[in-house]
Amino acid sequence: MKIKRILAYQVDLPLHEGSYNWSGGKSVSVFDSTIVAIETDVGVTGYGEICPLGPFYLPAYANGARAGIAELGQHLLGHDPTRIGPLNHFMNKALKGHPYVKTAIDIACWDILGKVSGQPVCELLGGRHEESFPLYRAISQEAPEQMAAKVAGYRAEGYRKFQLKVGGDPQTDIQRIHAVSNELETGDVLIADANTGWLMHDAARVVRGVKDVDVYIEQPCLSYDECLTIRRRTDHPFVLDESIDGLAVLLRGHSDGAMDAVNIKISKFGGLTPAKLARDLCSSLGIAMTIEDSWGGDITTAAIAHLAHSTEPELLFTSTDFNSYVTVSTAEGAPQRKNGRLAASTEPGLGVEPRFDVLGDPVVVVE
């Protein structure tokens, strides 16, 4: 089997709630997503997606993804997409860095491998655990009372884990955490995610100001070392996200006792292949995980679901269902939230089929 053609489609994903706001005044109302189709010479096509959280979150942006796919794609023609290890090795030689560019290509190759082997991707990633897995709901940054008012509605949708977007003024963030905490019920879990937004002195004020609250602190500062400093000043459970982008820093974090859980975003690592390596390392070290991505629609949600569903339940802290946040459906067969939980498809591959009437014409063609 050989790669015959690579196509990329651009699609806008508006949000149901109008905008998504997080630290530093960052906000997105329409996400710019790229869906990749890899066609083979035997008639099997695989699909993947990459959707950066705007150009100001991680070193990634939508136009860069498409430019990178056009650049890298020409080197992949003629390669066997089911030989995923060698293909990833070749991609890393052909294009240094830029893991987000490689993500949709890698996901599409797993989709192809699942289809030709007749297995769902989650079985290829280690095997499905249980019937479904739990999700969190992100609470976009607003005034404390507005954020607190959303908890009941999200709980009615089945969510029991709430990721509160903080990382702004420390006094306001202390009020946000207290206000949302007051709305929680027994069994609910609260994560205060600063998305690198605090300086160390701000983070120190916040963790001191919420010392009586049962809350996880996620990625308070920009650098790993800054986060480690705050970790050592609080007894709150700690999650690292943006600073954990490879196996070396993950091992360092374990050695330093820098976190209780990590956030594994598929595109931060460069696709399902390296994300699985990180997942398996965390599993062997006993580190809890949030399995997700930066953003996306139906195809990203499907990829997340397969990686999450093949993760041991006791180590899967939580995951997400991005396709429920947006107003546009880009694929048939994508997993849908049910009572705050999600399940990967049981169909071969990712189990999705793009809606080409939504995608329109490709914006990148490599053949």
C-alpha positions in Angstrom: 0.0 0.0 0.0 1.3 3.5 -0.9 0.2 7.0 -0.3 -1.2 8.4 -3.6 -2.5 11.8 -2.7 -2.8 14.1 0.3 -5.6 16.6 0.6 -6.2 19.3 3.2 -9.5 21.1 3.9 -10.1 24.3 5.9 -13.2 24.6 8.0 -14.4 27.2 10.5 -15.8 25.9 13.8 -17.9 28.6 15.6 -18.6 28.1 19.3 -22.1 27.6 20.8 -21.3 30.0 23.6 -20.0 32.7 21.3 -16.4 32.8 22.5 -13.8 30.9 24.5 -11.7 33.0 26.9 -8.6 32.1 28.9 -5.5 33.7 30.5 -4.0 36.9 29.4 -7.2 38.1 27.7 -6.9 35.5 24.9 -10.2 34.7 23.2 -11.4 32.8 20.1 -14.9 32.8 18.7 -14.3 30.7 15.5 -11.7 28.0 15.4 -9.8 27.5 12.2 -9.4 23.7 11.7 -7.6 21.7 9.0 -8.9 18.2 8.0 -6.5 15.9 6.1 -7.4 13.1 3.8 -4.7 10.6 2.8 -5.6 8.6 -0.2 -3.9 5.3 -1.0 -3.4 3.3 -4.2 -5.7 0.5 -2.9 -8.7 2.8 -2.5 -8.5 3.2 1.3 -8.6 6.8 2.6 -7.7 7.9 6.1 -8.7 11.2 7.9 -7.1 13.4 10.5 -7.5 16.9 11.9 -5.4 19.6 13.4 -6.9 22.7 15.1 -4.6 25.0 17.0 -6.1 27.1 19.9 -5.5 30.2 17.9 -1.9 31.4 17.1 -1.2 32.6 20.6 -1.5 29.4 22.7 1.2 27.0 21.6 3.8 27.4 18.8 1.2 26.5 16.2 -1.2 28.3 13.9 -3.7 27.2 11.3 -2.1 28.6 8.2 1.2 27.1 9.4 -0.4 23.7 9.6 -1.6 23.8 6.0 1.7 25.2 4.7 3.5 22.5 6.6 1.3 19.8 5.3 1.9 21.0 1.7 5.7 21.0 2.4 5.8 17.6 4.2 3.2 15.9 2.1 5.3 15.9 -1.1 7.9 13.8 0.7 5.4 11.2 1.9 4.0 10.1 -1.5 4.8 6.5 -2.2 5.3 5.6 1.5 3.2 2.9 3.2 0.9 4.6 5.6 0.4 1.5 7.7 4.1 1.4 8.6 3.4 4.1 11.2 6.7 3.9 13.1 9.0 4.2 10.0 6.6 6.9 8.6 6.9 9.0 11.8 10.7 8.6 11.7 10.8 9.8 8.1 8.5 12.8 8.9 10.8 13.8 11.7 13.8 13.7 9.3 12.0 15.5 6.5 10.7 18.3 8.7 12.4 19.3 11.9 10.1 20.2 14.7 6.6 21.5 14.0 4.8 18.5 15.7 1.4 20.0 15.1 2.0 19.8 11.3 2.5 16.1 11.6 -0.5 15.4 13.8 -3.3 15.2 11.2 -1.1 13.0 8.9 -0.3 10.6 11.7 -3.9 10.4 12.8 -5.0 9.7 9.2 -2.4 6.9 9.0 -3.9 5.2 12.1 -7.3 5.5 10.5 -6.0 3.7 7.5 -4.3 1.0 9.6 -7.6 0.4 11.5 -9.6 0.2 8.3 -7.3 -2.3 6.6 -7.0 -4.4 9.7 -10.7 -4.3 10.5 -10.2 -2.9 14.0 -11.0 0.3 15.8 -8.0 2.5 16.5 -8.4 2.1 20.2 -7.8 -1.6 19.9 -4.6 -0.9 18.0 -3.5 1.6 20.7 -3.7 -0.9 23.4 -7.3 -2.1 23.8 -10.6 -0.6 24.9 -11.3 -0.3 28.6 -14.8 -0.3 30.0 -17.8 1.0 28.2 -17.1 4.8 28.3 -14.8 7.3 30.1 -15.4 10.6 31.9 -15.2 14.1 30.5 -14.5 17.5 31.9 -16.2 20.8 31.0 -14.1 23.9 30.5 -15.6 27.1 32.0 -14.5 30.0 29.9 -13.1 33.0 31.7 -15.6 35.6 32.8 -16.6 37.3 36.0 -16.7 35.0 39.1 -20.4 35.0 39.4 -21.0 34.3 35.7 -18.6 31.3 35.8 -20.2 30.0 39.0 -23.7 30.3 37.4 -22.7 27.8 34.6 -21.9 24.9 36.9 -25.5 23.7 37.4 -26.2 23.7 33.6 -23.0 21.7 32.8 -23.8 19.3 35.6 -27.2 18.7 34.1 -25.4 17.7 30.9 -23.6 15.0 33.0 -20.2 16.7 33.6 -18.7 16.2 37.1 -15.3 17.7 36.4 -15.0 21.4 35.8 -11.9 23.1 34.4 -12.0 26.7 35.5 -10.1 29.1 33.2 -8.1 31.4 35.4 -4.6 33.0 34.9 -5.7 36.6 35.2 -5.7 39.1 38.1 -4.9 37.0 41.1 -7.5 38.5 43.4 -10.2 37.9 40.8 -9.0 34.4 40.2 -9.2 33.7 43.9 -12.8 34.9 43.8 -13.5 32.7 40.7 -12.2 29.6 42.4 -14.2 30.2 45.6 -17.3 31.1 43.7 -17.3 28.0 41.5 -16.3 25.8 44.5 -19.4 26.9 46.3 -21.5 25.5 43.5 -20.0 22.0 43.6 -21.7 18.9 44.9 -20.2 15.8 46.4 -18.3 13.9 43.7 -17.6 17.0 41.6 -13.9 17.9 40.8 -12.5 21.4 40.3 -9.4 22.2 38.3 -8.1 25.8 38.2 -6.3 26.0 34.9 -4.1 29.1 34.5 -2.8 28.2 31.1 0.7 29.7 32.0 -1.0 33.0 32.8 0.4 33.8 36.3 3.8 35.2 37.2 5.3 33.3 40.2 4.3 36.0 42.7 0.7 35.9 41.4 0.6 32.2 41.5 1.9 32.2 45.0 -0.9 34.6 46.1 -3.6 32.4 44.5 -2.5 29.1 46.0 -2.3 30.7 49.4 -5.7 32.4 48.8 -7.5 29.1 48.0 -5.6 26.9 50.5 -9.0 25.9 52.0 -10.5 24.8 48.6 -10.4 21.3 47.2 -9.0 22.3 43.8 -6.3 21.1 41.3 -3.9 23.7 40.1 -3.0 23.4 36.5 0.0 25.0 34.7 0.2 28.2 36.8 3.2 29.7 35.1 4.9 29.7 31.7 8.0 27.6 32.4 8.5 24.2 33.9 10.9 25.6 36.6 8.4 28.3 37.6 5.6 25.7 37.9 7.9 23.5 40.0 8.6 26.4 42.3 4.9 26.9 42.9 4.3 23.2 43.2 6.7 23.2 46.1 4.8 26.0 47.9 1.4 24.3 47.9 -0.2 21.0 48.9 -2.8 21.2 46.2 -2.8 18.4 43.6 -0.9 19.7 40.6 -1.4 19.2 36.8 1.2 20.2 34.2 0.2 20.8 30.6 1.9 23.3 28.3 5.4 22.6 29.6 5.1 18.9 29.1 5.7 18.4 25.3 8.0 15.5 25.1 9.3 12.4 27.0 12.4 14.0 28.4 10.5 16.7 30.3 7.9 14.2 31.3 10.6 12.0 32.9 12.1 15.1 34.5 8.7 16.0 35.9 8.3 12.6 37.4 11.8 12.7 38.9 11.2 16.1 40.4 7.8 15.2 41.7 6.5 18.2 39.7 3.0 17.0 39.1 0.3 14.5 40.1 -1.2 14.5 36.6 -0.3 15.6 33.1 -2.3 16.9 30.2 -1.4 14.9 27.0 -2.5 16.9 24.0 -2.2 14.9 20.8 -0.9 17.8 18.6 1.5 19.0 21.3 3.4 15.7 20.8 2.9 15.4 17.1 0.1 12.8 16.6 -1.3 9.6 18.1 2.1 7.8 17.7 4.1 10.0 20.1 1.1 10.7 22.3 0.8 7.0 22.8 4.4 6.8 23.9 3.8 9.5 26.4 0.6 7.8 27.6 2.3 4.5 28.0 5.2 6.1 29.9 2.7 7.8 32.3 1.0 4.5 32.7 4.2 2.7 33.7 5.1 5.6 36.1 1.6 5.8 37.6 0.9 9.4 36.5 -2.7 10.3 36.0 -3.6 11.9 32.6 -6.0 14.2 30.9 -6.2 13.0 27.3 -7.2 15.6 24.8 -5.9 18.1 22.2 -5.6 21.9 21.7 -9.0 22.0 20.0 -10.9 20.5 17.1 -14.2 19.1 15.8 -15.6 15.6 15.1 -12.4 14.0 13.8 -10.2 15.4 16.6 -12.8 14.2 19.1 -12.7 10.8 17.6 -8.9 10.6 17.8 -9.0 11.8 21.5 -11.7 9.2 22.2 -9.6 6.3 20.8 -6.5 7.3 22.8 -8.5 7.9 26.0 -10.6 4.7 25.7 -7.4 2.7 25.5 -6.0 4.2 28.7 -6.4 2.5 32.0 -9.5 4.0 33.8 -7.6 4.5 37.1 -5.0 6.6 35.3 -7.4 8.5 33.0 -8.1 11.7 35.0 -10.4 13.0 32.4 -10.9 13.8 28.7 -12.9 16.1 26.5 -15.6 16.2 23.7 -14.7 19.3 21.6 -17.3 18.5 19.1 -20.0 19.4 21.6 -18.6 22.9 22.0 -18.9 23.9 18.3 -21.9 24.5 16.0 -20.5 22.7 12.9 -20.4 18.9 12.5 -17.7 17.9 10.0 -18.0 14.1 10.1 -20.5 11.3 10.4 -20.0 8.7 13.1 -18.1 10.9 15.6 -18.5 10.0 19.3 -21.2 12.0 21.1 -21.3 12.8 24.8 -23.8 10.8 26.9 -24.3 11.8 30.5 -20.9 13.4 30.8 -19.1 10.4 29.2 -17.7 9.5 25.8 -17.0 6.2 24.0 -14.8 5.6 21.0 -16.4 4.1 17.9 -16.4 0.3 17.4 -16.1 0.7 13.7 -12.7 0.0 11.9 -10.3 3.0 12.0 -11.5 6.2 13.6 -15.1 5.3 12.7 -15.8 8.7 11.0 -16.6 9.8 7.5 -16.2 13.5 6.6 -19.1 15.6 5.5 -17.7 16.9 2.3 -20.6 19.2 1.7 -19.4 21.0 4.8 -15.7 20.8 4.0 -16.0 22.1 0.4 -13.0 22.0 -1.9 -9.5 21.1 -0.7 -7.1 24.0 -0.1 -4.0 21.8 -0.3 -3.5 19.0 -2.9 -0.3 17.0 -2.9 -0.1 14.4 -5.6 
